[in-house]
Amino acid sequence: MRCIRALSGVVLRVDYFSLFSLKPSYSIDLADLSYRYKELQRQYHPDKHTQSSEAAQEEAAAQSAILNEAYKCLQDPFCRAKILLEGVGQEAIVSTMESTFLMEMMSFNDEVELCEDLESIYHIRASNEAGLKGLFKEFQLHFEAGNTAIAADRLTKCKFLLQIRERIDQREEFINLNI
């Protein structure tokens, strides 16, 4: 569930999965999600309401914005996992991270910062993406088994690897500029 402030100022709780008539699950068919999104946008897109009253136009724009936000979130594995955890009252908390993992992440960050060529950065990116893929898979397995605390731990680790992905992107851009 996500909280969204409506035009009236009232805070609404929106279940992104039910918005698209989907069962809350980490594993969703992205093609089906895309189809459902397009169908709903055909109905609610503000361009379809240009001849409607101002209130109806504002409501359509608000509904369209909610659809856009929900679609973007459900497409993103991290965001999708986060809302699943929120739905069961669990959070991914960094303070519970074991020191061994944190040391590995610091080392990984150092490796990215010291990288001086594209071949090395591509190798680091592949390693990071493989780690993310594995952690998301572990998240799914633990979440579906009802082990939400372990699932939250895996999602917290994903957060670190996503930050490293951003650093890799920045470093690659820096290397490209200096070739």
NUNUMI-199420 format. One record per residue: residue number from 1; residue in three letters; y, x, z of N, C-alpha, C in turn. Coordinates in steps of 0.02 Angstrom, whole numbers, plus 50000, padded with zeros to 5 digits. Each point is the difference from the previous one (the first is absolute). Example, Ala and Ser with C-alpha at 12.3 -4.5 7.8 and 13.67 -1.06 7.14 Angstrom:
<lumkes>
+-----+------+-------+-------+-------+-------+-------+-------+-------+-------+-------+
: seq : type :   nc2 :   nc1 :   nc3 :  cac2 :  cac1 :  cac3 :   cc2 :   cc1 :   cc3 :
+-----+------+-------+-------+-------+-------+-------+-------+-------+-------+-------+
:   1 :  ALA : 49716 : 50660 : 50390 : 50059 : 49955 : 50000 : 50060 : 50045 : 50000 :
:   2 :  SER : 50053 : 49982 : 49964 : 50059 : 50042 : 50003 : 50055 : 49961 : 50037 :
+-----+------+-------+-------+-------+-------+-------+-------+-------+-------+-------+
</lumkes>
This chain:
<lumkes>
+-----+------+-------+-------+-------+-------+-------+-------+-------+-------+-------+
: seq : type :   nc2 :   nc1 :   nc3 :  cac2 :  cac1 :  cac3 :   cc2 :   cc1 :   cc3 :
+-----+------+-------+-------+-------+-------+-------+-------+-------+-------+-------+
:   1 :  MET : 49941 : 50042 : 50000 : 50059 : 49958 : 50000 : 50062 : 50044 : 50000 :
:   2 :  ARG : 50048 : 49980 : 49963 : 50064 : 50034 : 49997 : 50054 : 49951 : 50019 :
:   3 :  CYS : 50050 : 50025 : 50035 : 50057 : 49958 : 50017 : 50054 : 50009 : 49947 :
:   4 :  ILE : 50026 : 49945 : 49976 : 50051 : 50001 : 49949 : 50055 : 49952 : 50021 :
:   5 :  ARG : 50062 : 50022 : 49994 : 50057 : 49956 : 50018 : 50016 : 49956 : 49940 :
:   6 :  ALA : 49995 : 49934 : 50012 : 50015 : 49952 : 49947 : 50076 : 49993 : 49992 :
:   7 :  LEU : 50020 : 49968 : 49946 : 50071 : 49990 : 49987 : 50034 : 49964 : 50058 :
:   8 :  SER : 49963 : 49956 : 50033 : 50029 : 49963 : 50056 : 50009 : 50043 : 50062 :
:   9 :  GLY : 49974 : 50062 : 49998 : 50005 : 50045 : 50057 : 49939 : 49997 : 50044 :
:  10 :  VAL : 49955 : 49953 : 49988 : 49939 : 49993 : 50038 : 49951 : 50054 : 49979 :
:  11 :  VAL : 49966 : 50030 : 50048 : 49950 : 50050 : 49984 : 49933 : 49966 : 49988 :
:  12 :  LEU : 49973 : 50011 : 49941 : 49936 : 49970 : 49981 : 49945 : 50053 : 50002 :
:  13 :  ARG : 49940 : 49979 : 50018 : 49942 : 50045 : 49997 : 49962 : 49983 : 49936 :
:  14 :  VAL : 49992 : 50050 : 49958 : 49968 : 49990 : 49935 : 49935 : 50040 : 49997 :
:  15 :  ASP : 49946 : 49966 : 49985 : 49936 : 50033 : 49990 : 49994 : 50016 : 49926 :
:  16 :  TYR : 50006 : 50064 : 49983 : 50000 : 50021 : 49931 : 49935 : 49981 : 49964 :
:  17 :  PHE : 49945 : 50002 : 50035 : 49937 : 49984 : 49968 : 49997 : 49926 : 49982 :
:  18 :  SER : 50019 : 49956 : 50047 : 49996 : 49929 : 49985 : 50052 : 49979 : 49948 :
:  19 :  LEU : 50055 : 50037 : 49996 : 50051 : 49987 : 49949 : 49968 : 50001 : 49930 :
:  20 :  PHE : 49951 : 50046 : 49991 : 49965 : 50006 : 49936 : 49931 : 49967 : 50001 :
:  21 :  SER : 49987 : 49960 : 50052 : 49935 : 49967 : 50009 : 49943 : 50050 : 50001 :
:  22 :  LEU : 50010 : 50055 : 50036 : 49949 : 50052 : 50007 : 49976 : 50003 : 50072 :
:  23 :  LYS : 49937 : 50017 : 50007 : 49971 : 50011 : 50067 : 50026 : 50067 : 50024 :
:  24 :  PRO : 50024 : 50004 : 50063 : 50022 : 50065 : 50025 : 49944 : 50052 : 49998 :
:  25 :  SER : 50009 : 50051 : 49960 : 49949 : 50051 : 49992 : 50034 : 50063 : 49973 :
:  26 :  TYR : 49973 : 50058 : 50019 : 50027 : 50062 : 49972 : 49982 : 50005 : 49927 :
:  27 :  SER : 49941 : 49978 : 49984 : 49975 : 50004 : 49931 : 50020 : 49937 : 49962 :
:  28 :  ILE : 50051 : 50008 : 49958 : 50021 : 49943 : 49958 : 49998 : 50021 : 49927 :
:  29 :  ASP : 49991 : 49952 : 49958 : 50000 : 50011 : 49928 : 50073 : 50002 : 49977 :
:  30 :  LEU : 50024 : 50060 : 49983 : 50070 : 50007 : 49981 : 50018 : 49963 : 49936 :
:  31 :  ALA : 49953 : 49994 : 49954 : 50012 : 49962 : 49939 : 50009 : 49926 : 50017 :
:  32 :  ASP : 49960 : 49975 : 50045 : 50006 : 49930 : 50022 : 50066 : 49990 : 50037 :
:  33 :  LEU : 50018 : 50048 : 50043 : 50065 : 49996 : 50035 : 50056 : 49996 : 49949 :
:  34 :  SER : 49998 : 50043 : 49949 : 50052 : 50001 : 49949 : 50004 : 49933 : 49964 :
:  35 :  TYR : 49943 : 49972 : 49983 : 49998 : 49935 : 49966 : 50032 : 49946 : 50044 :
:  36 :  ARG : 49981 : 49998 : 50064 : 50027 : 49950 : 50046 : 50075 : 50009 : 50009 :
:  37 :  TYR : 50022 : 50062 : 50004 : 50071 : 50015 : 50007 : 50039 : 49973 : 49940 :
:  38 :  LYS : 49975 : 50013 : 49940 : 50035 : 49978 : 49939 : 50002 : 49923 : 49996 :
:  39 :  GLU : 49945 : 49969 : 50021 : 49999 : 49926 : 50000 : 50053 : 49972 : 50047 :
:  40 :  LEU : 50004 : 50029 : 50060 : 50050 : 49976 : 50049 : 50071 : 50016 : 49977 :
:  41 :  GLN : 50009 : 50058 : 49969 : 50067 : 50017 : 49976 : 50022 : 49953 : 49944 :
:  42 :  ARG : 49953 : 49978 : 49960 : 50018 : 49951 : 49948 : 50028 : 49936 : 50031 :
:  43 :  GLN : 49976 : 49985 : 50059 : 50021 : 49940 : 50035 : 50065 : 50010 : 50038 :
:  44 :  TYR : 50009 : 50059 : 50031 : 50056 : 50010 : 50046 : 50055 : 50046 : 49975 :
:  45 :  HIS : 49991 : 50033 : 49944 : 50051 : 50048 : 49978 : 50067 : 49965 : 49993 :
:  46 :  PRO : 50054 : 50031 : 50024 : 50067 : 49968 : 49997 : 50021 : 49979 : 49929 :
:  47 :  ASP : 49978 : 50034 : 49949 : 50018 : 49981 : 49932 : 49974 : 49931 : 49981 :
:  48 :  LYS : 49948 : 49977 : 50034 : 49972 : 49934 : 49987 : 50041 : 49945 : 50032 :
:  49 :  HIS : 50049 : 50020 : 50042 : 50037 : 49951 : 50039 : 50075 : 50002 : 49986 :
:  50 :  THR : 50019 : 50023 : 49941 : 50072 : 50006 : 49985 : 50034 : 49932 : 49996 :
:  51 :  GLN : 49963 : 49948 : 49984 : 50030 : 49933 : 49995 : 49993 : 49961 : 50066 :
:  52 :  SER : 49969 : 50029 : 50051 : 49990 : 49967 : 50064 : 50063 : 50005 : 50043 :
:  53 :  SER : 50000 : 49965 : 50055 : 50057 : 50003 : 50046 : 50005 : 50070 : 50029 :
:  54 :  GLU : 50058 : 50015 : 50028 : 50010 : 50066 : 50030 : 49950 : 50013 : 50056 :
:  55 :  ALA : 49986 : 49950 : 50040 : 49952 : 50008 : 50054 : 49930 : 50015 : 49972 :
:  56 :  ALA : 49982 : 49965 : 49947 : 49934 : 50011 : 49969 : 49996 : 50070 : 49969 :
:  57 :  GLN : 50056 : 50022 : 49971 : 50002 : 50068 : 49972 : 49992 : 50053 : 50054 :
:  58 :  GLU : 50034 : 49989 : 50057 : 49995 : 50047 : 50056 : 49929 : 50001 : 50028 :
:  59 :  GLU : 49970 : 49942 : 50005 : 49931 : 49996 : 50026 : 49952 : 50034 : 49952 :
:  60 :  ALA : 50009 : 49990 : 49935 : 49957 : 50033 : 49951 : 50008 : 50076 : 50003 :
:  61 :  ALA : 50062 : 50022 : 50008 : 50013 : 50072 : 50005 : 49967 : 50029 : 50063 :
:  62 :  ALA : 50004 : 49963 : 50055 : 49969 : 50023 : 50062 : 49924 : 50002 : 49993 :
:  63 :  GLN : 49972 : 49948 : 49970 : 49927 : 49997 : 49990 : 49978 : 50057 : 49954 :
:  64 :  SER : 50038 : 50013 : 49948 : 49984 : 50053 : 49953 : 50002 : 50068 : 50035 :
:  65 :  ALA : 50050 : 50009 : 50044 : 50006 : 50063 : 50037 : 49940 : 50010 : 50046 :
:  66 :  ILE : 49978 : 49947 : 50033 : 49941 : 50004 : 50044 : 49939 : 50017 : 49959 :
:  67 :  LEU : 49992 : 49968 : 49942 : 49944 : 50016 : 49956 : 50000 : 50073 : 49979 :
:  68 :  ASN : 50059 : 50025 : 49981 : 50006 : 50070 : 49980 : 49980 : 50047 : 50056 :
:  69 :  GLU : 50024 : 49986 : 50060 : 49985 : 50042 : 50057 : 49925 : 49998 : 50017 :
:  70 :  ALA : 49972 : 49940 : 49999 : 49929 : 49991 : 50016 : 49957 : 50035 : 49948 :
:  71 :  TYR : 50017 : 49993 : 49937 : 49962 : 50031 : 49946 : 50001 : 50076 : 50006 :
:  72 :  LYS : 50059 : 50026 : 50011 : 50008 : 50072 : 50007 : 49958 : 50026 : 50059 :
:  73 :  CYS : 50002 : 49965 : 50055 : 49963 : 50020 : 50059 : 49925 : 49997 : 49989 :
:  74 :  LEU : 49975 : 49946 : 49971 : 49928 : 49993 : 49990 : 49973 : 50049 : 49948 :
:  75 :  GLN : 50042 : 50023 : 49955 : 49979 : 50051 : 49952 : 49991 : 50068 : 50032 :
:  76 :  ASP : 50037 : 50013 : 50053 : 50002 : 50064 : 50033 : 49945 : 50003 : 50054 :
:  77 :  PRO : 49952 : 50045 : 49994 : 49945 : 50003 : 50050 : 50025 : 50009 : 50072 :
:  78 :  PHE : 50052 : 50041 : 50010 : 50025 : 50011 : 50068 : 50031 : 49936 : 50028 :
:  79 :  CYS : 50043 : 49968 : 49962 : 50033 : 49940 : 50023 : 49949 : 49944 : 50012 :
:  80 :  ARG : 49952 : 49993 : 49955 : 49948 : 49950 : 50007 : 49961 : 50011 : 50065 :
:  81 :  ALA : 49981 : 50063 : 50013 : 49964 : 50016 : 50061 : 50042 : 49987 : 50062 :
:  82 :  LYS : 50063 : 50017 : 49996 : 50045 : 49990 : 50057 : 50006 : 49926 : 50018 :
:  83 :  ILE : 50007 : 49956 : 49950 : 50006 : 49929 : 50017 : 49934 : 49971 : 50024 :
:  84 :  LEU : 49944 : 50028 : 49977 : 49936 : 49978 : 50027 : 49995 : 50017 : 50074 :
:  85 :  LEU : 50020 : 50061 : 50018 : 50000 : 50020 : 50071 : 50047 : 49956 : 50041 :
:  86 :  GLU : 50060 : 49989 : 49973 : 50048 : 49957 : 50036 : 49971 : 49931 : 50012 :
:  87 :  GLY : 49960 : 49976 : 49952 : 49970 : 49934 : 50006 : 49950 : 49994 : 50057 :
:  88 :  VAL : 49974 : 50056 : 50023 : 49952 : 49999 : 50056 : 50031 : 50033 : 50062 :
:  89 :  GLY : 50066 : 50009 : 49999 : 50036 : 50026 : 50058 : 49990 : 50074 : 50012 :
:  90 :  GLN : 49985 : 50038 : 49949 : 49989 : 50072 : 50006 : 50054 : 50038 : 49963 :
:  91 :  GLU : 50020 : 50058 : 50025 : 50050 : 50042 : 49967 : 49972 : 50069 : 49987 :
:  92 :  ALA : 50025 : 50031 : 49949 : 49984 : 50070 : 49987 : 50053 : 50041 : 50037 :
:  93 :  ILE : 49979 : 50034 : 50053 : 50046 : 50035 : 50045 : 49990 : 50075 : 49996 :
:  94 :  VAL : 50053 : 50036 : 49985 : 49996 : 50073 : 49993 : 49986 : 50035 : 50066 :
:  95 :  SER : 50023 : 49973 : 50055 : 49993 : 50035 : 50065 : 49927 : 50009 : 50021 :
:  96 :  THR : 49955 : 49963 : 49969 : 49929 : 50006 : 50018 : 49963 : 50050 : 49956 :
:  97 :  MET : 50035 : 50035 : 49958 : 49969 : 50046 : 49952 : 49975 : 50062 : 50036 :
:  98 :  GLU : 49939 : 50021 : 49982 : 49972 : 50060 : 50031 : 50035 : 50063 : 49975 :
:  99 :  SER : 50005 : 50050 : 50043 : 50038 : 50060 : 49984 : 49969 : 50039 : 49942 :
: 100 :  THR : 49934 : 49999 : 49992 : 49968 : 50035 : 49945 : 50026 : 49974 : 49933 :
: 101 :  PHE : 50003 : 49935 : 49993 : 50025 : 49970 : 49939 : 50073 : 50018 : 49988 :
: 102 :  LEU : 50041 : 49997 : 50053 : 50070 : 50017 : 49993 : 50010 : 50073 : 49978 :
: 103 :  MET : 49959 : 50044 : 50026 : 50003 : 50070 : 49979 : 49980 : 50008 : 49926 :
: 104 :  GLU : 49950 : 49962 : 49978 : 49980 : 50002 : 49930 : 50057 : 49976 : 49955 :
: 105 :  MET : 50035 : 49949 : 50022 : 50056 : 49973 : 49960 : 50057 : 50051 : 49997 :
: 106 :  MET : 50013 : 50034 : 50055 : 50053 : 50052 : 50000 : 49981 : 50056 : 49952 :
: 107 :  SER : 49937 : 50018 : 50000 : 49975 : 50053 : 49955 : 50006 : 49977 : 49927 :
: 108 :  PHE : 49981 : 49938 : 49988 : 50004 : 49972 : 49933 : 50073 : 50000 : 49975 :
: 109 :  ASN : 50046 : 49980 : 50045 : 50071 : 50000 : 49982 : 50024 : 50070 : 49983 :
: 110 :  ASP : 49978 : 50049 : 50040 : 50019 : 50069 : 49987 : 49974 : 50022 : 49931 :
: 111 :  GLU : 49939 : 49980 : 49985 : 49970 : 50018 : 49935 : 50041 : 49971 : 49942 :
: 112 :  VAL : 50023 : 49939 : 50009 : 50042 : 49969 : 49948 : 50066 : 50039 : 49992 :
: 113 :  GLU : 50032 : 50016 : 50056 : 50064 : 50034 : 49997 : 49995 : 50070 : 49971 :
: 114 :  LEU : 49943 : 50033 : 50008 : 49991 : 50068 : 49975 : 49975 : 50002 : 49928 :
: 115 :  CYS : 49984 : 49942 : 49974 : 49974 : 49996 : 49931 : 50054 : 50020 : 49950 :
: 116 :  GLU : 49981 : 50043 : 49953 : 50049 : 50025 : 49952 : 49984 : 49986 : 49927 :
: 117 :  ASP : 49942 : 49969 : 49986 : 49983 : 49986 : 49930 : 49968 : 49931 : 49994 :
: 118 :  LEU : 50002 : 49974 : 49939 : 49976 : 49932 : 49988 : 49925 : 49993 : 50010 :
: 119 :  GLU : 49962 : 50051 : 49981 : 49927 : 49996 : 50008 : 49982 : 49992 : 50074 :
: 120 :  SER : 50034 : 50036 : 50043 : 49987 : 49994 : 50072 : 50021 : 49931 : 50027 :
: 121 :  ILE : 50057 : 49977 : 49976 : 50023 : 49934 : 50024 : 49953 : 49945 : 49977 :
: 122 :  TYR : 49972 : 50007 : 49939 : 49952 : 49950 : 49976 : 49937 : 50002 : 50042 :
: 123 :  HIS : 49979 : 50059 : 50020 : 49940 : 50007 : 50043 : 50013 : 49967 : 50068 :
: 124 :  ILE : 50059 : 50013 : 50028 : 50017 : 49970 : 50065 : 50004 : 49925 : 49994 :
: 125 :  ARG : 50030 : 49975 : 49945 : 50005 : 49928 : 49989 : 49930 : 49968 : 49997 :
: 126 :  ALA : 49955 : 50032 : 49963 : 49931 : 49973 : 49994 : 49967 : 49997 : 50068 :
: 127 :  SER : 50009 : 50050 : 50040 : 49971 : 50002 : 50067 : 50029 : 49944 : 50043 :
: 128 :  ASN : 50066 : 49992 : 49997 : 50034 : 49948 : 50039 : 49978 : 49930 : 49979 :
: 129 :  GLU : 49995 : 49989 : 49934 : 49980 : 49934 : 49975 : 49928 : 49985 : 50020 :
: 130 :  ALA : 49956 : 50051 : 49998 : 49931 : 49989 : 50021 : 49997 : 49982 : 50074 :
: 131 :  GLY : 50041 : 50034 : 50040 : 50004 : 49983 : 50071 : 50024 : 49929 : 50012 :
: 132 :  LEU : 50051 : 49980 : 49963 : 50026 : 49931 : 50005 : 49946 : 49949 : 49981 :
: 133 :  LYS : 49967 : 50013 : 49945 : 49948 : 49954 : 49976 : 49946 : 49992 : 50053 :
: 134 :  GLY : 49979 : 50056 : 50029 : 49949 : 49997 : 50052 : 50023 : 49963 : 50062 :
: 135 :  LEU : 50061 : 50012 : 50021 : 50026 : 49965 : 50060 : 50008 : 49925 : 49987 :
: 136 :  PHE : 50024 : 49981 : 49941 : 50005 : 49929 : 49985 : 49931 : 49967 : 50000 :
: 137 :  LYS : 49951 : 50035 : 49974 : 49931 : 49974 : 50000 : 49975 : 49992 : 50072 :
: 138 :  GLU : 50013 : 50050 : 50041 : 49981 : 49995 : 50071 : 50037 : 49943 : 50034 :
: 139 :  PHE : 50064 : 49992 : 49984 : 50037 : 49943 : 50028 : 49964 : 49935 : 49984 :
: 140 :  GLN : 49984 : 49991 : 49936 : 49968 : 49939 : 49978 : 49934 : 49988 : 50038 :
: 141 :  LEU : 49959 : 50051 : 50003 : 49935 : 49993 : 50034 : 50008 : 49981 : 50073 :
: 142 :  HIS : 50045 : 50034 : 50035 : 50010 : 49986 : 50071 : 50033 : 49932 : 50011 :
: 143 :  PHE : 50048 : 49984 : 49958 : 50034 : 49935 : 50008 : 49951 : 49943 : 49989 :
: 144 :  GLU : 49961 : 50005 : 49947 : 49952 : 49947 : 49985 : 49945 : 49995 : 50053 :
: 145 :  ALA : 49986 : 50055 : 50035 : 49950 : 49999 : 50054 : 50030 : 49977 : 50066 :
: 146 :  GLY : 50065 : 49987 : 50001 : 50033 : 49977 : 50061 : 50022 : 50057 : 50046 :
: 147 :  ASN : 49995 : 50061 : 49977 : 50022 : 50058 : 50039 : 50074 : 50015 : 49985 :
: 148 :  THR : 50043 : 49955 : 50024 : 50070 : 50004 : 49980 : 50036 : 50061 : 50029 :
: 149 :  ALA : 49979 : 50024 : 50058 : 50033 : 50059 : 50028 : 49985 : 50062 : 49956 :
: 150 :  ILE : 49939 : 50006 : 49977 : 49982 : 50056 : 49956 : 50035 : 49991 : 49932 :
: 151 :  ALA : 50002 : 49938 : 49976 : 50035 : 49986 : 49937 : 50074 : 50020 : 50006 :
: 152 :  ALA : 50031 : 49984 : 50057 : 50070 : 50018 : 50011 : 50009 : 50075 : 50000 :
: 153 :  ASP : 49952 : 50036 : 50030 : 50003 : 50073 : 50000 : 49998 : 50027 : 49928 :
: 154 :  ARG : 49956 : 49972 : 49959 : 49995 : 50023 : 49930 : 50064 : 49986 : 49962 :
: 155 :  LEU : 50031 : 49943 : 50014 : 50062 : 49982 : 49965 : 50056 : 50047 : 50022 :
: 156 :  THR : 50002 : 50018 : 50064 : 50050 : 50048 : 50023 : 49992 : 50066 : 49964 :
: 157 :  LYS : 49939 : 50022 : 49991 : 49987 : 50062 : 49963 : 50023 : 49993 : 49927 :
: 158 :  CYS : 49989 : 49941 : 49971 : 50024 : 49988 : 49932 : 50076 : 50009 : 49996 :
: 159 :  LYS : 50035 : 49977 : 50052 : 50072 : 50006 : 50001 : 50022 : 50073 : 49994 :
: 160 :  PHE : 49965 : 50045 : 50034 : 50015 : 50071 : 49995 : 49988 : 50025 : 49929 :
: 161 :  LEU : 49944 : 49981 : 49970 : 49985 : 50023 : 49932 : 50048 : 49971 : 49949 :
: 162 :  LEU : 50025 : 49940 : 50012 : 50050 : 49971 : 49955 : 50065 : 50038 : 50004 :
: 163 :  GLN : 50018 : 50023 : 50060 : 50060 : 50041 : 50008 : 49990 : 50067 : 49964 :
: 164 :  ILE : 49940 : 50028 : 50005 : 49986 : 50062 : 49964 : 50004 : 49989 : 49925 :
: 165 :  ARG : 49977 : 49942 : 49977 : 50006 : 49983 : 49928 : 50072 : 50005 : 49978 :
: 166 :  GLU : 50045 : 49973 : 50040 : 50072 : 50003 : 49984 : 50024 : 50073 : 49997 :
: 167 :  ARG : 49977 : 50041 : 50046 : 50020 : 50070 : 50000 : 49971 : 50036 : 49939 :
: 168 :  ILE : 49940 : 49983 : 49981 : 49970 : 50028 : 49940 : 50041 : 49982 : 49939 :
: 169 :  ASP : 50020 : 49937 : 49995 : 50043 : 49978 : 49944 : 50065 : 50039 : 49998 :
: 170 :  GLN : 50031 : 50009 : 50059 : 50063 : 50038 : 50004 : 49990 : 50073 : 49980 :
: 171 :  ARG : 49945 : 50028 : 50023 : 49987 : 50071 : 49985 : 49985 : 50009 : 49925 :
: 172 :  GLU : 49963 : 49953 : 49972 : 49986 : 50003 : 49928 : 50064 : 49996 : 49960 :
: 173 :  GLU : 50045 : 49956 : 50020 : 50065 : 49993 : 49966 : 50039 : 50066 : 50006 :
: 174 :  PHE : 49999 : 50030 : 50058 : 50035 : 50064 : 50011 : 49970 : 50055 : 49955 :
: 175 :  ILE : 49934 : 50003 : 49997 : 49967 : 50050 : 49957 : 50018 : 49989 : 49928 :
: 176 :  ASN : 49998 : 49937 : 49978 : 50017 : 49984 : 49930 : 50072 : 50020 : 49982 :
: 177 :  LEU : 50045 : 49992 : 50047 : 50070 : 50017 : 49988 : 50011 : 50076 : 49996 :
: 178 :  ASN : 49954 : 50037 : 50030 : 50009 : 50073 : 50003 : 49953 : 50038 : 49954 :
: 179 :  ILE : 49969 : 49965 : 49954 : 49955 : 50034 : 49952 : 50042 : 50029 : 49944 :
+-----+------+-------+-------+-------+-------+-------+-------+-------+-------+-------+
</lumkes>
